[in-house]
């Protein structure tokens, strides 16, 4: 064989080897001999992240420790390129040839290897067509915000100040050029950004989906478009890659770990996973059980760190799949369905329940005709649970700002309880449309003693008194009677207390100061209490 022929063969072989490189997750057996310790988390977590844990009484545990660098170096010495690492699952994403898999699996510190995507890390962004824009009048986002009482939150001064939201998506095209998002840059409100698809810090690619999602949350252009949490700070991550492969789930994991380390409070994800281009990676509906999908496992770990997770339920309602997609199946994730302007389920919104028969979605918000700002800077009305999700994320952000003593799971539970159909949830809207006033009352309302009606404030000078009923009175008709000190009946009416509206206000503005007797006769029990009005 001539020297020239040999050279051609070598070049062909090299080209074949390079093209044969795919992406794999390599999981390690342990974190032995780590230079880091649980007792000194400031080495690998920000102070904000540590404070979030302390506030919620969450301990630092072994999966908070970074991956063992010695193991990563050992793979590097074999010519295997590490891309991202996961301390929560104790593994790294690598590029390597198929022929190297058996060699890596044989290493004593390697637990297993998982194929997650063909080819190497893509160098470009994700293509996406901009939807046609329909111009809106001033206050374009008012309707979707007002459905949840976000306008009242803002009036009360809760606009997300001091809160940190992670937005994980496919890209944020032209976000720096959009007037309503300029405050994010002039006020340094984007505290971190990372593209886990291309392994760069460039999130402003040619994919516009994330731009529209971000606008629902962060836009701040008075008289034109005000987002749900315009005063919050943001972490922006690209996790959605070209094609549908399991690597996207791991990208989400990597992003969540970074956001956790920085100190994120909430993560909005307008993505979901079920069927992949490689059928061997695809899930079935039975896998939507809150514990099987990779991204669901990652979300469950994130929840143990005190992070509130809000996820779009999916747009599968009128497709073959039909049901929610991961990670919306997690009990630790607030899954958001889509409704139209009349409050009915949008036809595309994914159904529940989870495979283990839990109510899903958890809540719903406007997702048909949602006002967004497109990458061209225009206001448009578009469809998708991708857009109902961030409305609820903004709601959750401002609610947590109002009640910072809540844990992440207490916050999500409060949002469910504030839903308009909490007493009769279904697998179309979940617990319904959450509402600020209901949530506020639930958060501030003390629990009644067992079998006792709670009356407050008492004594009162406010001209009214609130009644909170125990379990024995709920969903049954009762008669409320107010009697003055002379035994004269001054007011009487019928009520039917419900779990979601368990607060009845009695007007005392027309009553003179003095002592009154409140008598409540239910179908199974009665109650009497002395009321004092100043």
Buried (B, 14 or more C-beta within 10 A) or exposed (E): EEEEEEEEEEEEEEEEEEEBBBBBBBBBBEBEEBEBEEEEBEEBBBEBBBEBBEEBEBEBEEBBBBBBEEBBEBBEEEEBBBBBBBBBBBBBBBBBBEEBBEBBEEBEBBEEBBBBBBBBBBEEBBEBEBBEBEEBEEBBBBBBBEBBBBBBBBEBEBBBBEBBBBBBBBBBBBBEEBEBBBBBEEEEBBBBBBBBBBBBEEBBBBBBBBBBBBBBBBBBBEEBBBBBBBBBBBBBBBBBBBBBBBBBBBBBBBBBBBBBBBBBBBBBBBBBBBBBEBEEBBBEBEBBBBBBBBBBBBBBBBBBBBBBBBBBBBBBBEEEBEBBBBBBBBBBBBBBBBBBBEEEBBEBBBBBBBBEEBBBBBBBBBBBBBBBBBBBBBBBBBBBBBBBBBBBBBBBBBBBBBBEEBBBBBBBBBBBBBBBBBBEBBBBBBBBBBBBEBBBBBBEBEEBEEEBBBBEEBEBEEEEBBBBBBEBBBEBEBBBBBBBEEEEEBBEEEBEBBBBEBBBEBEBEEBEEEEBBBBBEBEEBEBEBEBBBE
